[in-house]
């Protein structure tokens, strides 16, 4: 009798334990489904680092070698798939890592950056949109987030690897495709406009102090035909264009905001288009100033064109001037105005 009673107690305990394990397992898989967590190890799924994506990347939008999909999280608009450098890729960088982990790099949209906030708008209830000129667009960490807020963007980038990533992002996002125009070119001087230049290596362009080293740009008559980089350093051939030439080809009547980060060539680019701030409203400008020479020429450019540089001034000069914002509806911005004043 005692044995049967003990057996019944043991059965109840085992049944309760089994039921608990079953319910816990069902709950765990339901939680995974609700959180939309996806396994990047699956061969038919791309690498995704942040959950809650709107959809899988389009099958026709192929990633370049060494790339991965991340989920960009703009301050306005829906999250979107963005092509970045994979964490295990040879050219992986901090920018791609930060976008993969938090959804944006420096900018999640114009509302969270000095000078582009609502205090600069004549009508805070109306979206302030215009044309954003991004010289040195990298992988689109500014361009795409401005576009999601309604801006038209001209994104200029010299690295073919970065251009391929931006084109993959545009392929997967038709809305952005209508708002962002990618220009594959080096931003250079007026003298080198239209010339084919050599980039040594696949890292960021940085001017290179020694002939043929990583990051150096070499322009001239021989750059398009001869090997100019040091042994073992890859050579990339890219056309150099002046700021004026780029805007003429894009047929943009007016640039409202301008960012330039071209690794030490900022002064050369500004000198190649001295009328830039006179022909365009350029109410807001950000220029990287990583060395004393660049800071000096940017300060002269700022003073001569009526800008005020925000303080403290660190590695980037953020400038605004007393010009009215051109408030326009997105559909009224015409890329191909015949009377473009460049």
C-alpha positions in Angstrom: 0.0 0.0 0.0 2.8 2.4 0.9 4.6 1.4 -2.3 1.5 2.3 -4.4 1.1 5.6 -2.6 4.8 6.4 -3.1 4.4 5.5 -6.8 1.4 7.9 -7.2 3.4 10.8 -5.6 6.3 10.1 -7.9 4.1 10.1 -11.0 2.5 13.4 -10.0 5.9 15.0 -9.5 7.2 13.7 -12.9 4.1 14.8 -14.7 4.3 18.3 -13.1 8.0 18.6 -14.1 7.3 17.4 -17.6 4.4 19.9 -18.0 6.7 22.7 -16.7 9.4 21.9 -19.2 6.9 21.7 -22.1 5.2 25.0 -21.2 8.6 26.7 -20.7 9.8 25.4 -24.1 6.7 26.7 -25.9 7.0 30.0 -24.1 10.7 30.3 -25.1 10.0 29.7 -28.8 7.0 32.1 -28.7 9.3 34.8 -27.2 11.9 34.3 -30.0 9.1 34.6 -32.6 7.7 37.7 -30.9 11.2 39.3 -30.8 11.9 38.4 -34.4 15.3 37.1 -33.6 16.9 35.5 -36.6 19.8 33.2 -36.9 22.6 34.6 -39.1 24.1 31.1 -39.4 21.3 30.0 -41.6 22.6 29.8 -45.2 19.4 31.3 -46.7 19.4 34.3 -44.3 21.6 37.4 -44.3 23.5 38.4 -41.2 21.3 40.6 -39.1 22.4 42.2 -35.8 19.3 44.1 -34.6 15.8 42.6 -34.3 12.5 44.0 -35.5 13.4 44.6 -39.1 10.6 45.5 -41.6 11.5 42.7 -44.0 14.3 40.6 -45.3 16.6 42.2 -47.8 15.4 41.8 -51.4 16.9 38.7 -53.0 18.1 40.7 -56.0 20.1 43.0 -53.8 23.4 41.2 -53.4 25.9 42.2 -50.7 29.5 43.0 -51.8 32.2 40.6 -50.5 33.0 41.4 -46.9 29.6 43.1 -46.2 26.7 42.3 -43.9 23.2 43.7 -43.5 22.5 45.9 -40.4 19.3 47.5 -39.3 19.5 51.3 -39.5 17.2 53.2 -37.0 16.5 56.7 -38.1 14.9 59.2 -35.7 12.1 59.7 -38.3 10.7 57.0 -40.5 10.8 53.2 -40.3 14.0 51.2 -39.8 15.6 50.0 -43.0 18.2 47.5 -44.1 21.7 49.1 -44.5 24.8 47.4 -46.0 27.8 47.7 -43.8 31.2 46.1 -43.4 31.0 42.7 -41.8 32.7 42.3 -38.4 35.1 39.6 -39.6 35.9 41.4 -42.9 39.4 42.7 -43.5 38.2 46.3 -43.9 35.7 46.3 -41.0 35.7 49.6 -39.0 34.2 51.3 -36.0 31.5 53.0 -38.0 30.0 49.7 -39.3 30.3 48.1 -35.8 28.4 51.0 -34.2 25.7 51.0 -36.9 25.3 47.2 -36.4 24.9 47.5 -32.7 22.8 50.7 -32.1 21.3 51.5 -35.6 23.2 54.7 -36.5 26.6 56.3 -36.3 26.9 60.0 -35.6 23.5 61.0 -37.0 20.1 59.4 -36.6 18.4 62.4 -38.3 18.7 66.1 -38.7 16.8 66.8 -35.4 19.7 65.5 -33.2 22.5 67.5 -34.7 23.5 71.1 -33.8 22.3 73.6 -36.3 19.8 71.3 -38.0 17.3 71.4 -35.1 13.9 73.0 -35.1 15.2 76.2 -33.6 16.5 77.1 -37.1 13.1 76.6 -38.8 10.7 79.4 -39.6 7.8 77.0 -39.1 8.5 74.2 -36.7 5.4 72.4 -37.7 6.6 72.0 -41.3 9.4 69.6 -42.2 12.5 71.4 -43.2 13.8 69.6 -46.3 16.1 70.6 -49.1 19.2 69.4 -50.8 22.0 67.9 -48.6 25.5 67.7 -50.3 27.6 65.0 -48.7 31.2 65.1 -49.8 33.0 62.1 -48.4 29.8 60.0 -47.8 31.6 56.9 -46.7 28.9 54.1 -46.5 26.0 56.6 -46.2 26.0 57.1 -42.5 24.8 60.7 -43.0 23.2 60.5 -46.4 20.6 57.8 -45.7 19.5 59.3 -42.4 19.0 62.7 -44.0 17.1 61.1 -46.8 14.7 59.3 -44.4 13.8 62.8 -43.0 12.8 63.9 -46.4 16.0 65.5 -47.8 17.4 65.0 -51.3 21.0 63.9 -51.1 24.0 64.1 -53.4 26.5 61.6 -51.8 30.0 61.7 -53.2 32.5 58.9 -52.3 35.8 57.9 -53.8 36.1 54.4 -52.3 34.6 51.8 -54.6 34.0 49.5 -51.6 31.9 52.2 -49.9 30.1 53.0 -53.1 29.2 49.3 -53.5 27.7 49.3 -50.0 25.7 52.4 -50.6 24.3 51.0 -53.9 23.3 47.8 -52.1 21.4 49.8 -49.5 19.7 51.8 -52.3 18.8 48.6 -54.1 16.9 47.3 -51.0 15.2 50.7 -50.2 13.2 52.1 -53.2 12.2 55.2 -51.1 15.8 56.1 -50.5 16.7 55.3 -54.1 14.4 58.2 -55.2 16.1 60.6 -52.8 19.8 59.8 -52.8 22.1 60.2 -55.8 25.5 58.5 -55.4 28.5 59.9 -57.3 31.6 57.7 -57.4 34.4 60.3 -57.5 37.2 61.8 -55.5 36.5 65.4 -54.5 39.5 67.4 -55.7 40.9 70.5 -57.2 39.7 72.4 -60.3 43.0 71.6 -61.9 42.5 67.8 -61.6 38.8 67.9 -62.6 38.1 65.0 -64.9 41.5 63.3 -64.4 41.9 59.7 -63.4 43.7 59.4 -60.1 45.3 56.5 -58.3 44.3 55.5 -54.7 46.9 53.3 -53.1 45.3 50.7 -50.9 41.7 50.1 -50.0 41.7 52.0 -46.7 40.4 55.5 -46.2 42.1 58.2 -48.3 44.4 60.2 -46.0 47.0 61.9 -48.2 49.8 59.5 -47.5 53.1 61.1 -46.5 55.3 58.6 -48.4 55.0 57.8 -52.1 52.7 54.9 -52.9 51.7 54.2 -49.3 48.3 53.2 -48.0 45.7 55.9 -48.5 47.7 58.1 -50.8 46.0 59.7 -53.8 48.2 60.4 -56.9 46.8 62.5 -59.7 48.4 63.5 -63.0 48.9 62.4 -66.5 50.6 59.2 -65.6 48.2 58.2 -62.8 45.7 56.6 -65.2 48.3 54.3 -66.8 51.4 53.6 -64.8 51.7 51.6 -61.6 52.4 54.2 -58.8 51.8 52.5 -55.5 54.4 50.6 -53.4 54.8 46.8 -54.1 52.0 44.8 -52.6 49.7 47.8 -52.2 46.5 47.6 -54.3 45.8 50.4 -56.8 42.4 51.8 -57.5 41.7 54.2 -60.4 39.0 56.8 -59.6 38.0 60.0 -61.4 38.6 63.3 -59.6 35.9 65.9 -59.7 35.7 69.4 -58.3 32.7 70.5 -56.2 31.5 72.7 -59.0 31.7 69.9 -61.5 29.8 67.5 -59.3 26.9 70.0 -58.7 26.8 70.9 -62.4 26.4 67.2 -63.4 23.7 66.7 -60.6 21.9 69.8 -61.9 21.1 70.9 -58.4 19.7 74.5 -58.3 20.5 75.1 -54.6 22.4 73.3 -51.8 20.9 73.9 -48.3 23.2 71.9 -46.1 26.7 70.7 -46.8 29.0 68.2 -45.1 32.6 67.6 -46.2 34.9 64.9 -44.7 37.6 64.0 -47.3 40.6 63.3 -45.1 42.7 66.4 -45.5 41.7 67.5 -48.9 39.0 69.9 -47.7 41.1 73.1 -48.4 41.9 71.9 -51.9 38.2 71.2 -52.6 37.0 74.6 -51.3 39.7 76.4 -53.3 38.4 74.6 -56.4 35.0 76.3 -56.1 35.4 79.7 -54.5 31.8 80.7 -55.5 30.2 77.8 -53.6 28.9 79.8 -50.6 27.7 82.6 -52.9 25.8 80.5 -55.4 24.1 78.3 -52.9 22.2 79.2 -49.6 24.3 76.7 -47.6 22.6 77.6 -44.3 24.3 74.8 -42.5 27.8 73.4 -43.1 30.0 70.8 -41.4 33.7 70.4 -42.5 36.2 68.1 -40.9 39.2 70.0 -39.6 41.7 67.4 -38.4 44.9 69.5 -38.7 46.0 73.2 -38.2 46.3 73.9 -41.9 42.7 72.8 -42.5 41.4 74.8 -39.5 43.1 77.9 -40.8 41.6 77.7 -44.3 38.2 76.8 -43.0 38.2 79.7 -40.6 39.1 82.1 -43.5 36.3 80.5 -45.6 33.8 80.8 -42.8 34.7 84.5 -42.0 34.6 85.5 -45.7 31.1 84.0 -46.2 29.4 85.2 -43.0 29.3 82.0 -41.0 29.5 81.5 -37.3 31.4 78.4 -36.1 29.8 76.6 -33.2 31.9 76.4 -30.0 33.6 74.4 -28.8 35.3 73.8 -32.1 37.0 70.3 -32.0 37.7 68.2 -35.1 34.7 69.4 -37.0 33.7 73.0 -37.8 29.9 73.3 -37.6 28.8 76.5 -39.3 25.6 78.4 -39.7 24.8 81.8 -41.1 21.7 84.0 -41.2 20.1 82.8 -44.3 16.4 81.7 -44.4 15.8 78.0 -44.8 14.2 77.1 -48.1 11.2 75.2 -46.9 9.8 72.9 -49.6 7.6 69.9 -49.9 9.6 66.8 -51.0 7.7 66.5 -54.3 8.6 70.0 -55.3 12.3 69.5 -55.4 13.4 69.1 -59.0 16.7 67.4 -59.6 17.0 68.6 -63.2 16.3 72.3 -63.1 17.5 73.8 -66.4 18.6 77.1 -64.7 20.8 75.5 -62.1 23.1 78.2 -60.8 26.5 76.6 -60.3 
